[in-house]
């Protein structure tokens, strides 16, 4: 699964160098992330960008869509 995140949302911690048009698309497949956690307030995990491990924190309201890349199916 992939999520589309509003990178400018207050409290969102994402690698800004990968933001395009104010958004970032993130692969949240278990094989792509570590220390994944999801609660009522936020999704947080560690992922690698350009070979460097980064901690991400995404408030739930910052998630604009979730979809499967293979089919394009999902919800906004």
Helices and strands as residue ranges (DSSP letters): E 2-6, G 16-18, E 23-27, E 33-38, E 42-49, E 52-59, G 60-62, E 63-67, E 74-75
